[in-house]
Structure formats: structure tokens, C-alpha cells
């Protein structure tokens, strides 16, 4: 009986490690689901918001990176409005069901929904009480 429990535990550990390993590495921003981001805006503002977000996305695509390390630490590099690269770091933790990603940066905790995580794509659903939820997709750098 104990050997079955040990084997089961090892299988769970291996599966967990494999899923988390997809997250480890450096990712670059690939896409933001603009339609989801503007869903709660009034109809007469959606076209302007869509254009602004498309411009922002194009400016951010090669200037927004996130790196997850296997020691539970992560860093974000993103260009500010002046094009100057800013870097922040903190800790990360993936929930046991792989559906929530918790980060702590400069004492601020944030949890986002993991929509997809594979070796080639990371999609996170970002949301806050003050704005619509939207998805950000990343590809390996």
C-alpha cells in the first residue's frame, strides 16, 4: 500500500513540475485582446479606445518582457511613456490547479487567471474592479 502511495505522489510531483516548467523562462508580449478590454466602454467611445489600444500594443510589443525563474522570482521589463526601459521584480506562485498566478511586486499582491500555458504561449486574463477584464498573450523570447 505504501509503495502505491509513493508512486502516486511521484507521478503528481512530475506532472506538477512539467506544467510549471512551461512558465519558466522569458516571455515577450504578443497580443492584447482589445475587444475584451473595451467591452464595458460606451459605444461612442469604443472606436477611439480601440485605436489608442492598438497604438499602445504596437509600441509595447517589443518592449514588454516578463521572466519567471524556477526559484519563485520574476521580473518585468517594460518601456515607460518616454521609451525608457523600467524593470521591476518580485515573487510568483502558480496555484496547484494551474489556473491562478499570484505575483508580489514591491509589497503589492496581484492574482490573475491563467487562460493558457504551454511551451509556446502564455495567456493571462487581467482584471481589476475599476476596468474591464482583458487577456494578454505572451510568446517565448
C-alpha positions in Angstrom: 0.0 0.0 0.0 2.8 2.4 0.9 4.6 1.8 -2.5 1.4 2.7 -4.4 1.1 5.9 -2.4 4.7 6.7 -3.1 4.3 6.1 -6.9 1.1 8.2 -7.0 2.9 11.0 -5.2 5.8 10.9 -7.6 3.5 11.0 -10.6 1.7 14.0 -9.2 5.0 15.7 -8.5 6.3 15.1 -12.0 3.1 16.3 -13.6 3.1 19.5 -11.5 6.8 20.1 -12.3 6.1 19.7 -16.0 3.2 22.1 -16.0 5.1 24.8 -14.0 8.2 24.4 -16.2 6.2 25.8 -19.2 6.1 29.1 -17.2 9.8 29.2 -16.5 11.7 31.4 -18.9 11.5 34.8 -20.6 8.3 35.9 -22.4 7.5 38.8 -24.6 4.2 40.4 -25.1 2.5 39.2 -28.3 -1.1 40.4 -28.1 -3.8 42.1 -26.0 -7.4 41.2 -26.6 -8.5 44.7 -27.4 -12.2 43.9 -27.8 -12.4 42.5 -24.3 -10.5 45.5 -23.0 -13.1 47.9 -24.4 -16.2 45.8 -23.8 -17.5 48.0 -21.0 -16.9 51.3 -22.7 -19.9 53.2 -24.2 -20.4 52.5 -27.9 -19.5 56.1 -28.8 -16.0 55.7 -27.2 -15.1 52.2 -28.5 -13.5 53.3 -31.8 -11.2 55.8 -30.1 -10.3 53.4 -27.4 -9.6 50.6 -30.0 -7.3 52.9 -31.9 -5.5 54.0 -28.7 -5.0 50.4 -27.5 -3.8 49.2 -31.0 -1.2 52.0 -31.0 -0.2 51.2 -27.4 0.1 47.5 -28.2 2.3 48.2 -31.3 4.5 50.3 -29.1 4.7 47.7 -26.3 5.2 44.6 -28.4 8.9 44.6 -28.4 9.3 46.5 -25.2 7.4 44.4 -22.6 9.0 41.2 -21.2 8.4 39.0 -18.2 10.7 36.4 -16.9 9.8 33.6 -14.5 12.6 31.9 -12.7 12.4 28.4 -11.1 13.3 29.9 -7.7 9.9 31.6 -7.4 11.2 35.0 -8.5 10.2 37.0 -11.6 11.0 40.3 -13.3 9.2 42.6 -15.7 10.9 44.9 -18.2 8.7 47.5 -19.9 9.3 50.8 -21.6 7.6 53.8 -20.0 5.8 56.5 -22.0 9.2 58.0 -22.8 10.6 54.7 -24.1 12.9 54.2 -21.1 13.1 50.6 -20.1 11.9 50.1 -16.5 12.4 46.9 -14.5 10.5 45.6 -11.5 10.9 42.3 -9.8 9.1 40.2 -7.2 7.9 36.7 -6.5 5.4 34.4 -8.2 3.4 31.3 -7.3 1.2 29.2 -9.6 -1.8 27.6 -8.0 -1.9 23.9 -7.7 -4.7 23.7 -10.4 -2.6 26.0 -12.7 -5.5 28.4 -13.1 -4.2 31.3 -10.9 -0.9 33.1 -11.0 -0.1 35.2 -7.9 2.7 37.8 -8.0 4.0 40.1 -5.3 5.8 43.2 -6.5 7.0 45.9 -4.2 4.7 44.6 -1.5 1.7 44.6 -3.8 0.0 41.2 -4.4 -1.9 40.5 -7.6 -3.6 37.4 -8.8 -4.5 36.8 -12.4 -6.3 34.0 -14.2 -4.1 31.7 -16.4 -6.1 31.1 -19.6 -3.4 29.1 -21.4 0.1 27.9 -20.5 2.1 25.9 -22.9 5.8 25.9 -24.0 4.9 28.3 -26.8 2.2 30.5 -25.3 1.1 32.1 -22.1 -2.2 33.9 -21.9 -3.3 35.7 -18.8 -6.7 37.3 -18.0 -6.1 40.6 -16.3 -8.9 42.2 -14.4 -9.5 44.9 -11.7 -12.6 46.3 -10.1 -12.1 49.6 -12.0 -11.8 48.3 -15.5 -12.9 45.5 -17.9 -11.0 42.3 -17.9 -8.8 41.6 -20.9 -6.3 39.0 -22.0 -2.6 39.4 -22.6 -0.8 36.8 -24.6 3.0 36.2 -24.5 5.3 34.1 -26.5 8.8 32.9 -25.6 11.5 35.5 -26.2 
